[in-house]
Amino acid sequence: MKVLYLHSEPCGSDKANLIQVKAMCKAMSEKGMSVVLSLPAGKAQSRAKFAGTASYDLAIREPLLPGVKISKYLDCRGIRRTIRDSGPEVIYLRNPLLLRQAAPTGIPLILELHDAVLHHGYPLLHVYWKRYLRKITASEQLTKVVCISDALARHWISEGIPASKIITAHDAIDGKQFAGVLSPETARNVLDLPVDGSIVTYVGRLYEDRRIDVIFSLARAFEDTLFLVAGGPDSESRKLAELAATKQIHNIRFTGQIPHHRVPAYLYASDVLLGLWSSEVRTINFCSPLKVFEYMASGRKIVAQGFPTILEVLSDGINAVIAAPDSEEDLISKVGIALRSDGLETLGKKARLDVLSTHTWEKRISRIFEGIL
């Protein structure tokens, strides 16, 4: 089967959504599909590196107006050309703007949704895209709507999308990437980290709505523990490192942005992994964070804040330690429990078993394309 994945994130981006899209394309190709991923042009060096490592074909869409923000809204000709040249049997996408541009081809479509809002900049555009989505899901051309969580699936059903076309498919992991579990000592040696003592790690973006500053309170509460914060943007990482120095907190290490392939080593080096969000996160009621599944695959103890969609995957005392959302006090308490209790190692093992048996990209592709392949 020939699949064209149309995406709107530029080549070379380090955002999690492109990491997910690349993983999906790789899994499709490993399932025997002929895959073309089409992206807007990025930097030339990023494009060359990307193309050299991908297991699928890459089709770059050059902007009509380079450097102009609205250029993505004028990409119709580039998209039509890409569809014509690749000759797909199915077009896969996660942007309603691209859905509108792909629909006139008559080729079967699969749309993946990660949010309840289709346009955050202008509410009227959200209303427009919502009406368009209702209209096209009534046709046979849009075969499936993939929702990233059960909560998001329920939302779109309540908005009039036929339940028969909606499936839930949480994010996932590459089982091969996490096949060989490293011991903490080995991983720490690889990363030049202290072999002795406990390490608590957060991996992810350092957006303000993640409330990363709560790690300062954790570091003060557990002065004998090293807290690793691995993620970017680098400017924010440096700012937080300077703030920690100003506050004379010396048991936090900010690594800055790390390549995605290095993430497993940081997870393996850790005793406890932190799942941090807040009620301020725009998609907190509908999201399925990629890091949750990577945390699970590492087999390490997880302390995560128990927002509803996180609890679709993690269960307190079963495969994680769950802290009350937005409660710094409870988070400190639960991290203390995870650090002090050796018996909780079984939670990490159960989390790894759960993710490898249910949430791999290969299994996700099989679920999405069931009845199509």
LONUDREN-578061 format. One line per 2 residues: number of its first residue (from 1); their letters; for each residue x, y, z of N, C-alpha, C, O. Coordinates in steps of 0.1 Angstrom, whole numbers. Example, Ala and Ser with C-alpha at 12.3 -4.5 7.8 and 13.67 -1.06 7.14 Angstrom:
% residues 2
1	AS	132 -57 78 123 -45 78 132 -33 78 142 -33 85 | 128 -22 71 137 -11 71 129 0 79 134 11 80
//
This chain:
% residues 373
1	MK	8 -12 0 0 0 0 9 13 0 19 13 7 | 5 22 -8 12 35 -9 5 45 0 -6 48 -1
3	VL	13 51 10 8 60 19 16 73 18 28 73 19 | 8 84 17 14 97 18 11 104 31 -1 105 34
5	YL	21 107 39 18 114 52 21 129 50 33 133 48 | 11 137 50 12 151 48 13 158 62 5 155 71
7	HS	24 166 64 25 172 77 29 187 75 34 190 65 | 27 195 86 29 209 85 41 214 93 44 226 93
9	EP	49 205 100 60 209 107 73 209 98 75 199 92 | 81 219 98 92 220 89 102 209 92 104 205 103
11	CG	109 205 82 120 195 83 130 200 92 134 212 91 | 135 192 101 146 197 111 140 201 124 148 204 133
13	SD	127 202 126 121 207 138 124 196 149 125 184 146 | 126 201 162 129 192 173 116 190 181 117 184 192
15	KA	105 194 176 92 193 184 87 179 184 90 171 175 | 81 175 195 76 161 197 67 157 186 66 145 183
17	NL	59 166 181 49 162 170 56 156 158 51 147 152 | 68 162 154 75 156 143 82 143 147 83 134 138
19	IQ	87 142 159 92 129 164 82 118 162 85 107 158 | 70 121 166 59 112 165 56 108 151 54 96 147
21	VK	55 118 142 52 116 128 63 107 121 60 98 114 | 76 110 124 87 102 119 86 88 123 88 78 116
23	AM	82 86 136 81 72 142 70 65 135 71 53 132 | 59 72 132 48 66 125 52 61 111 48 50 106
25	CK	59 70 104 63 67 90 72 55 90 72 46 81 | 81 55 100 91 43 101 83 30 103 86 20 97
27	AM	73 31 112 66 19 115 57 14 103 56 2 101 | 52 24 96 44 20 84 53 13 74 50 3 68
29	SE	65 19 72 74 12 62 79 -1 67 80 -10 58 | 80 -3 80 84 -17 85 73 -27 84 75 -39 84
31	KG	60 -21 83 49 -30 80 47 -33 66 37 -40 62 | 56 -29 57 56 -32 43 49 -22 34 47 -24 22
33	MS	45 -10 40 39 0 32 50 9 25 61 10 30 | 46 14 14 55 23 6 51 37 11 40 42 8
35	VV	60 44 19 56 56 26 64 68 20 76 68 18 | 57 79 18 63 92 15 58 102 26 46 104 29
37	LS	68 108 33 65 119 42 68 132 36 79 135 31 | 58 141 35 59 154 29 59 165 40 49 165 48
39	LP	69 173 40 71 184 50 74 197 43 80 197 32 | 71 208 49 76 221 44 91 221 45 97 215 54
41	AG	98 229 37 112 230 37 117 235 50 112 244 56 | 128 229 55 136 235 66 149 239 62 152 241 50
43	KA	159 239 71 172 243 68 179 232 59 176 220 61 | 187 235 50 193 226 40 200 214 47 199 203 43
45	QS	208 218 58 216 207 64 206 198 72 209 186 73 | 195 203 78 186 194 84 179 185 74 177 173 77
47	RA	176 190 63 169 183 52 178 171 48 174 160 46 | 191 174 46 200 163 41 202 153 51 202 141 48
49	KF	203 157 64 205 147 75 193 138 77 194 126 78 | 181 144 76 168 138 77 167 127 66 164 115 69
51	AG	169 131 54 167 122 42 177 111 43 174 100 38 | 189 113 48 199 103 49 196 92 59 202 81 58
53	TA	188 94 69 185 85 79 171 79 79 168 69 86 | 163 84 70 149 79 70 148 66 63 155 63 53
55	SY	138 57 67 135 45 61 124 46 51 118 36 47 | 120 58 48 109 61 39 113 73 30 123 79 32
57	DL	105 76 20 109 87 11 104 100 17 95 101 24 | 111 110 13 109 124 19 106 133 7 114 134 -3
59	AI	94 140 8 91 150 -3 90 163 4 81 166 12 | 99 172 0 99 186 6 91 195 -2 92 196 -14
61	RE	82 203 5 74 213 -1 81 227 0 81 232 12 | 86 232 -10 92 246 -10 81 256 -8 71 256 -15
63	PL	83 266 1 73 276 4 71 286 -8 81 289 -15 | 59 290 -10 56 299 -21 62 313 -18 67 320 -26
65	LP	62 316 -5 68 329 0 77 326 12 73 326 23 | 90 323 9 99 319 19 100 330 30 101 342 27
67	GV	100 325 43 101 334 54 88 341 58 88 348 68 | 77 339 51 65 346 54 56 336 62 54 324 57
69	KI	51 340 73 44 331 82 32 325 76 28 313 78 | 25 333 68 12 327 62 14 319 50 5 314 43
71	SK	27 316 47 30 308 35 24 294 35 20 289 25 | 22 289 48 16 275 49 1 275 44 -4 265 40
73	YL	-5 287 44 -19 288 40 -20 289 25 -30 288 19 | -8 290 18 -8 292 4 0 281 -3 5 282 -14
75	DC	0 269 4 8 258 0 0 248 -9 4 237 -11 | -12 252 -14 -21 243 -21 -14 237 -33 -15 225 -35
77	RG	-7 245 -41 -1 239 -53 10 229 -50 11 218 -56 | 18 232 -39 28 222 -35 23 209 -30 28 199 -33
79	IR	12 210 -23 5 198 -18 -1 190 -29 1 178 -30 | -8 196 -38 -13 189 -50 -3 183 -58 -4 171 -63
81	RT	9 190 -60 20 184 -68 25 172 -61 28 162 -67 | 27 172 -48 32 161 -40 23 149 -41 27 138 -43
83	IR	10 152 -40 0 141 -41 0 134 -55 0 122 -56 | 1 143 -65 2 138 -79 15 129 -81 14 119 -87
85	DS	26 134 -77 39 127 -79 40 114 -71 46 105 -76 | 34 114 -59 36 102 -51 26 91 -54 28 80 -51
87	GP	14 95 -59 4 85 -63 -1 77 -51 -1 64 -53 | -5 82 -40 -8 74 -28 -22 67 -29 -31 72 -37
89	EV	-23 56 -22 -36 50 -21 -44 55 -8 -56 54 -8 | -36 60 1 -41 66 13 -33 78 17 -21 78 15
91	IY	-40 89 21 -33 101 26 -36 102 41 -47 102 45 | -25 103 49 -25 104 63 -21 118 67 -11 123 62
93	LR	-29 124 77 -25 138 81 -31 141 95 -39 133 100 | -26 152 100 -31 156 114 -33 171 114 -32 177 125
95	NP	-36 177 103 -39 192 102 -51 194 94 -51 190 82 | -62 200 99 -74 202 91 -72 211 79 -79 209 69
97	LL	-62 220 79 -59 228 67 -54 219 56 -59 221 44 | -46 209 59 -41 200 49 -52 191 44 -53 186 33
99	LR	-62 188 54 -73 179 50 -81 186 39 -86 179 30 | -83 199 40 -91 206 30 -84 206 17 -91 205 6
101	QA	-71 207 17 -64 207 4 -62 193 -2 -61 192 -14 | -63 183 6 -62 169 1 -75 163 -4 -75 154 -12
103	AP	-86 168 2 -99 162 -1 -103 162 -15 -109 152 -20 | -100 173 -23 -105 173 -37 -99 162 -46 -104 160 -57
105	TG	-88 155 -41 -82 144 -49 -91 132 -49 -90 124 -58 | -100 130 -39 -108 118 -39 -102 106 -33 -108 96 -32
107	IP	-89 108 -29 -81 97 -23 -85 95 -9 -88 104 -2 | -87 82 -4 -91 79 10 -81 87 20 -69 87 18
109	LI	-87 92 30 -80 100 40 -81 94 54 -92 88 58 | -70 95 62 -71 92 76 -66 105 83 -55 110 80
111	LE	-74 110 93 -70 122 100 -67 118 115 -75 112 121 | -56 123 120 -52 121 134 -54 134 141 -48 144 137
113	LH	-61 134 152 -63 146 160 -57 145 174 -57 134 180 | -51 156 178 -44 157 191 -50 167 200 -45 170 211
115	DA	-61 174 196 -66 185 204 -81 186 201 -86 181 191 | -88 193 210 -102 196 208 -104 209 201 -115 212 196
117	VL	-93 217 199 -94 230 192 -86 229 179 -74 224 179 | -92 232 168 -86 230 155 -78 243 151 -70 242 141
119	HH	-80 254 157 -72 266 154 -72 275 167 -83 280 171 | -60 276 173 -59 284 185 -58 299 183 -62 307 192
121	GY	-54 303 172 -52 317 169 -65 325 168 -66 336 173 | -74 319 160 -87 326 157 -99 317 160 -100 307 153
123	PL	-107 320 170 -118 311 173 -128 309 161 -133 298 160 | -129 318 152 -138 317 141 -133 306 131 -140 299 125
125	LH	-119 305 130 -113 295 122 -115 281 128 -117 271 121 | -115 280 142 -118 268 148 -132 263 145 -135 251 142
127	VY	-142 272 145 -156 269 142 -157 265 127 -164 255 124 | -150 272 119 -150 268 104 -145 254 102 -151 246 95
129	WK	-133 251 108 -127 238 106 -136 227 113 -136 215 107 | -142 230 124 -151 220 130 -163 217 121 -166 205 120
131	RY	-169 227 115 -180 224 106 -175 216 94 -182 207 89 | -163 220 89 -158 212 77 -155 198 81 -158 189 73
133	LR	-150 196 93 -147 182 97 -160 174 98 -160 162 94 | -170 180 104 -183 172 104 -188 169 90 -192 157 88
135	KI	-186 178 81 -191 176 67 -183 164 61 -189 155 54 | -170 165 62 -162 155 54 -163 141 61 -161 131 54
137	TA	-165 140 74 -166 127 81 -179 120 77 -181 108 79 | -188 128 71 -201 122 66 -199 115 53 -207 107 49
139	SE	-187 118 47 -184 111 34 -176 98 36 -171 96 47 | -176 90 26 -168 78 27 -153 80 25 -145 72 28
141	QL	-149 92 20 -135 95 17 -127 95 30 -116 89 30 | -132 102 40 -125 102 53 -128 89 60 -139 88 66
143	TK	-119 80 60 -122 66 65 -121 65 80 -129 58 86 | -111 72 86 -110 71 101 -105 84 107 -98 92 100
145	VV	-109 87 119 -104 98 127 -97 92 139 -104 86 148 | -84 94 140 -76 88 151 -75 98 162 -69 109 159
147	CI	-79 95 174 -78 104 185 -68 99 195 -67 87 197 | -60 108 200 -48 104 208 -52 99 222 -43 94 229
149	SD	-64 101 226 -69 96 240 -84 93 239 -91 98 230 | -88 86 249 -102 83 250 -110 96 253 -121 97 247
151	AL	-105 105 261 -112 117 263 -114 125 251 -124 131 249 | -104 126 242 -105 133 230 -115 126 220 -123 133 213
153	AR	-115 113 220 -125 106 212 -139 109 217 -148 112 208 | -141 109 230 -155 113 235 -158 127 231 -170 130 228
155	HW	-149 136 231 -151 150 228 -156 151 213 -166 158 211 | -149 145 204 -153 146 190 -166 139 186 -173 143 177
157	IS	-169 128 194 -182 122 192 -193 132 196 -203 133 190 | -190 139 207 -200 148 212 -202 160 203 -212 167 203
159	EG	-191 162 194 -192 173 184 -198 169 171 -198 177 161 | -203 156 171 -210 152 159 -202 144 149 -207 140 138
161	IP	-189 140 153 -182 131 144 -187 116 147 -188 112 158 | -190 109 136 -195 95 138 -186 86 146 -174 85 143
163	AS	-192 80 157 -184 72 165 -178 60 157 -168 55 161 | -185 56 147 -180 45 139 -167 47 131 -160 38 127
165	KI	-164 60 130 -151 64 123 -140 67 133 -129 69 128 | -143 68 146 -133 73 155 -127 61 162 -133 51 166
167	IT	-113 61 163 -106 51 171 -96 59 180 -92 69 177 | -94 53 192 -84 59 201 -70 51 199 -70 39 199
169	AH	-60 59 197 -46 53 196 -37 63 203 -33 73 198 | -33 59 215 -24 66 223 -10 67 216 -8 59 207
171	DA	-2 76 221 12 76 216 19 63 219 13 54 225 | 31 61 215 37 48 216 53 49 216 58 60 217
173	ID	59 38 215 74 38 215 79 28 205 72 19 200 | 92 30 201 98 20 193 104 9 201 114 11 209
175	GK	98 -3 201 103 -14 209 117 -17 207 124 -21 217 | 122 -15 195 137 -18 192 146 -8 199 157 -12 204
177	QF	141 4 200 149 14 207 151 11 222 161 15 227 | 142 4 227 142 1 242 144 -14 244 141 -18 255
179	AG	149 -21 234 150 -35 236 161 -39 246 158 -48 254 | 172 -33 246 183 -36 255 184 -26 267 189 -15 265
181	VL	178 -30 278 178 -22 290 192 -21 296 199 -31 299 | 197 -8 298 210 -6 304 209 -6 319 198 -1 324
183	SP	218 -11 326 218 -9 341 221 6 344 227 13 336 | 216 11 356 219 25 359 234 28 359 238 39 355
185	ET	242 19 364 257 21 364 262 23 350 270 32 347 | 258 14 341 263 15 327 258 28 320 266 35 314
187	AR	246 32 322 240 44 316 247 56 322 250 66 315 | 250 56 335 256 68 341 271 69 336 275 80 334
189	NV	277 58 334 291 59 329 291 65 314 300 73 311 | 281 61 306 280 66 293 278 81 293 283 88 284
191	LD	270 86 302 266 100 303 275 108 312 273 120 314 | 285 101 318 294 108 327 286 114 339 288 126 343
193	LP	278 106 345 270 110 357 275 102 369 281 92 368 | 273 108 381 277 101 393 271 87 394 259 85 392
195	VD	280 77 397 275 63 398 268 61 411 258 54 412 | 272 68 422 266 67 435 255 77 436 255 88 430
197	GS	245 74 445 234 83 448 222 82 439 223 75 428 | 211 88 443 199 87 435 198 98 425 203 109 427
199	IV	192 95 413 189 105 403 175 104 399 169 94 397 | 169 116 399 155 118 395 155 127 382 162 137 382
201	TY	148 123 372 150 129 359 136 133 353 126 126 354 | 137 145 347 126 150 338 131 152 324 141 158 322
203	VG	124 146 314 128 147 300 116 154 293 105 149 294 | 119 164 286 108 171 279 110 185 276 121 191 280
205	RL	101 192 270 102 206 268 101 214 280 94 210 290 | 107 226 281 107 234 293 98 246 292 101 257 295
207	YE	86 243 287 76 253 286 71 258 300 71 250 309 | 68 270 301 64 276 314 52 269 320 51 267 332
209	DR	42 264 311 30 258 316 33 244 322 24 237 327 | 45 239 320 49 226 326 53 227 341 54 217 348
211	RI	54 240 345 58 243 359 71 235 363 71 229 374 | 81 237 355 94 230 357 100 235 370 108 229 377
213	DV	96 248 374 102 254 386 99 245 399 106 247 409 | 89 236 398 87 228 410 99 219 413 100 214 424
215	IF	107 217 403 119 209 406 128 216 416 136 209 423 | 128 229 416 136 236 426 132 232 440 140 229 449
217	SL	119 231 442 114 227 455 117 212 458 121 209 470 | 117 204 448 121 190 450 136 189 453 139 181 462
219	AR	144 197 447 158 196 449 161 201 464 171 195 470 | 154 210 468 156 215 482 151 204 492 157 202 503
221	AF	141 197 489 135 187 498 144 174 498 145 167 508 | 151 172 487 160 159 486 174 164 482 178 162 471
223	ED	181 169 492 194 175 489 205 165 485 215 168 478 | 203 152 488 213 142 485 209 135 472 216 126 467
225	TL	199 140 465 195 135 452 199 144 441 197 156 442 | 204 139 429 206 147 418 194 147 409 188 137 406
227	FL	190 159 405 179 161 396 184 165 382 190 175 381 | 180 157 372 184 159 358 172 165 351 161 160 352
229	VA	174 176 344 164 182 336 169 182 321 177 190 318 | 164 173 313 169 171 299 159 176 290 148 170 288
231	GG	161 187 283 152 193 273 155 207 270 163 213 277 | 148 212 260 150 226 256 137 233 255 126 228 260
233	PD	137 245 250 148 251 242 160 254 251 159 256 263 | 172 255 245 184 257 252 184 271 259 190 272 270
235	SE	177 280 254 177 294 260 169 292 274 173 299 283 | 159 285 274 151 283 286 159 274 296 159 277 308
237	SR	167 264 291 175 256 300 186 265 307 188 263 319 | 192 273 299 202 282 305 196 292 315 202 294 326
239	KL	184 297 312 178 306 322 175 299 335 177 305 346 | 170 286 334 167 279 346 179 275 354 179 275 366
241	AE	190 272 347 203 269 353 208 281 361 213 280 372 | 207 293 355 211 305 361 202 308 374 208 313 384
243	LA	190 305 373 181 307 384 184 298 395 184 302 407 | 187 285 392 191 276 402 204 280 409 205 279 422
245	AT	213 286 402 226 291 408 223 303 417 229 304 428 | 214 311 413 211 323 421 204 319 434 207 325 444
247	KQ	196 308 433 190 303 445 199 294 453 195 288 464 | 211 292 448 221 283 455 216 269 456 217 262 467
249	IH	209 264 446 205 250 445 215 243 436 216 246 424 | 223 234 442 234 228 434 232 214 430 241 208 424
251	NI	221 208 433 218 194 430 208 192 418 201 183 417 | 208 202 409 201 202 396 210 203 385 219 212 385
253	RF	209 195 375 217 196 363 208 198 351 200 189 348 | 210 209 344 202 211 331 211 208 319 222 214 317
255	TG	207 198 311 215 193 300 212 202 287 221 201 278 | 201 209 287 197 215 274 191 204 265 188 193 269
257	QI	188 208 253 181 199 243 191 188 240 203 189 238 | 185 175 241 193 164 237 187 157 225 175 157 223
259	PH	195 150 217 190 143 205 180 132 210 183 126 221 | 170 130 203 160 120 207 166 106 209 161 99 218
261	HR	176 102 201 181 89 203 189 87 216 192 76 219 | 192 98 222 199 98 235 190 97 247 194 94 258
263	VP	177 98 245 168 98 256 168 85 264 169 86 276 | 168 73 258 168 61 266 180 61 276 178 56 287
265	AY	191 65 273 203 65 282 200 73 294 203 69 305 | 194 85 293 191 93 304 180 87 313 180 88 325
267	LY	171 80 307 160 73 315 166 61 322 163 59 334 | 175 53 316 181 42 322 190 46 334 192 38 343
269	AS	196 58 333 205 63 343 198 67 356 204 70 366 | 184 67 356 176 73 366 170 63 376 169 51 372
271	DV	167 68 388 160 59 397 145 62 396 137 54 398 | 142 75 394 128 80 393 126 89 382 135 98 379
273	LL	115 88 374 112 97 363 100 105 366 90 100 371 | 101 118 363 91 128 366 82 131 354 86 134 344
275	GL	69 129 357 59 134 347 52 146 352 44 146 360 | 57 158 346 52 171 351 44 178 340 47 179 329
277	WS	32 183 345 23 191 337 17 201 346 21 202 357 | 7 208 342 -1 216 350 -15 218 344 -16 215 332
279	SE	-24 224 351 -37 227 345 -36 238 334 -46 240 327 | -25 245 334 -23 255 324 -19 250 310 -20 257 300
281	VR	-15 237 309 -12 231 296 -25 231 288 -35 225 292 | -23 236 276 -35 238 267 -43 225 264 -55 226 263
283	TI	-35 215 263 -42 202 258 -43 192 270 -44 180 267 | -41 196 282 -40 187 293 -52 177 294 -50 166 299
285	NF	-64 181 290 -76 173 291 -77 163 280 -86 154 280 | -68 163 270 -69 155 258 -56 148 254 -56 140 245
287	CS	-45 152 260 -32 148 254 -28 134 258 -34 127 266 | -18 129 251 -11 116 254 4 118 252 9 114 241
289	PL	10 123 262 24 127 260 34 115 257 33 105 263 | 42 118 247 51 108 242 61 103 253 64 91 254
291	KV	65 112 262 74 109 272 69 98 282 76 91 288 | 56 98 284 50 88 293 53 74 289 57 66 297
293	FE	52 72 276 55 58 270 70 55 270 73 44 272 | 78 65 268 92 63 269 97 60 283 105 52 286
295	YM	91 68 292 93 65 307 90 50 310 98 43 316 | 78 46 305 73 32 308 83 22 302 86 12 309
297	AS	88 25 290 97 15 284 110 13 291 116 3 289 | 114 23 298 127 22 305 127 13 317 137 8 321
299	GR	115 10 322 114 1 334 117 8 347 119 1 357 | 119 21 347 122 28 360 109 33 366 99 33 360
301	KI	110 36 379 99 41 387 94 55 381 103 63 378 | 81 56 380 76 69 375 67 75 385 59 69 392
303	VA	70 88 387 61 96 396 54 106 386 61 115 380 | 41 106 384 35 114 374 22 121 381 16 115 390
305	QG	20 133 377 8 140 381 -4 134 374 -5 132 362 | -15 131 382 -26 123 377 -37 131 370 -48 131 375
307	FP	-33 137 359 -44 143 351 -51 132 344 -46 121 342 | -64 135 340 -73 124 335 -67 115 324 -68 103 324
309	TI	-61 122 314 -56 114 302 -44 106 306 -41 96 300 | -36 111 316 -24 104 320 -29 91 327 -23 80 326
311	LE	-40 92 334 -46 80 341 -52 70 331 -56 59 336 | -53 74 319 -58 64 309 -47 53 307 -50 42 302
313	VL	-35 57 310 -23 48 308 -16 43 321 -12 32 322 | -15 53 330 -8 50 343 -18 48 354 -28 56 355
315	SD	-15 39 363 -24 36 374 -16 36 387 -5 30 388 | -21 43 397 -13 44 410 -12 31 417 -22 23 418
317	GI	1 27 420 3 15 427 3 3 418 6 -8 423 | 1 5 405 1 -6 395 13 -5 386 21 -14 386
319	NA	15 6 380 26 8 371 33 22 373 41 26 365 | 28 29 383 34 43 386 30 47 400 21 41 406
321	VI	36 58 404 32 65 416 25 78 412 32 86 404 | 13 80 415 5 91 410 4 102 421 0 99 432
323	AA	7 114 417 6 126 426 -6 134 421 -10 134 410 | -12 141 431 -24 150 428 -20 161 418 -9 167 420
325	PD	-27 163 408 -24 174 399 -23 188 406 -31 191 415 | -13 196 402 -11 209 406 -8 210 421 -10 221 427
327	SE	-4 199 428 -1 199 442 14 197 444 19 186 443 | 21 208 447 36 206 449 38 198 461 47 190 462
329	ED	30 200 472 32 192 484 31 177 482 39 169 486 | 20 173 474 18 159 472 29 153 462 33 142 464
331	LI	34 161 453 44 157 444 57 154 452 64 144 450 | 61 163 461 72 161 470 71 148 478 80 140 480
333	SK	59 146 484 56 134 491 58 121 483 64 112 488 | 52 121 471 53 109 462 67 107 457 70 95 456
335	VG	74 117 454 88 115 450 96 109 462 104 100 460 | 93 113 474 100 108 486 96 93 487 105 85 490
337	IA	84 89 485 80 75 486 87 67 476 92 56 479 | 88 72 463 95 65 453 110 63 455 115 53 452
339	LR	116 73 461 130 72 464 133 63 475 143 56 475 | 124 62 485 127 55 497 123 40 496 128 32 503
341	SD	114 37 487 108 23 487 114 15 476 110 17 464 | 123 5 480 128 -4 470 117 -13 464 119 -18 453
343	GL	107 -16 472 97 -25 467 89 -20 455 82 -27 448 | 90 -7 452 83 -1 441 90 -3 428 85 1 417
345	ET	101 -10 428 108 -14 415 98 -22 406 99 -21 394 | 89 -30 412 80 -38 404 70 -29 396 66 -33 386
347	LG	68 -16 400 60 -7 392 66 -4 379 59 -4 369 | 79 -2 379 86 1 367 86 -11 358 85 -10 345
349	KK	88 -23 363 87 -35 355 74 -37 349 73 -41 337 | 63 -34 356 50 -35 351 47 -25 340 40 -28 330
351	AR	52 -13 342 50 -2 332 57 -7 319 51 -5 308 | 69 -12 320 76 -17 308 68 -28 301 67 -28 289
353	LD	63 -37 309 55 -48 303 43 -43 296 39 -47 285 | 36 -33 302 24 -27 297 27 -20 283 19 -22 274
355	VL	37 -12 283 40 -4 271 44 -13 259 40 -11 248 | 53 -23 262 57 -32 251 47 -41 246 47 -45 234
357	ST	37 -44 254 26 -53 250 15 -46 243 7 -52 236 | 14 -33 245 2 -25 240 6 -13 232 -1 -10 222
359	HT	16 -6 236 18 8 230 32 9 222 40 17 226 | 33 0 212 44 2 203 39 8 190 27 7 187
361	WE	48 15 182 43 21 170 38 10 160 28 12 153 | 44 -2 160 39 -13 152 25 -16 155 17 -18 146
363	KR	22 -18 168 8 -21 172 -1 -10 169 -13 -12 166 | 3 2 170 -5 14 168 -9 14 153 -20 17 149
365	IS	1 12 144 -2 11 130 -12 0 126 -21 2 118 | -10 -11 132 -19 -23 130 -33 -19 134 -43 -22 127
367	RI	-35 -12 145 -48 -8 150 -55 2 140 -66 1 136 | -47 12 136 -52 23 128 -56 18 114 -66 21 108
369	FE	-48 9 108 -50 4 95 -58 -9 94 -59 -15 83 | -63 -13 105 -72 -25 105 -83 -23 96 -91 -13 96
371	GI	-85 -33 87 -96 -32 77 -92 -25 65 -100 -25 55 | -80 -19 65 -76 -12 53 -65 -19 46 -64 -20 33
373	L	-55 -25 54 -44 -32 48 -49 -45 40 -41 -52 35
//
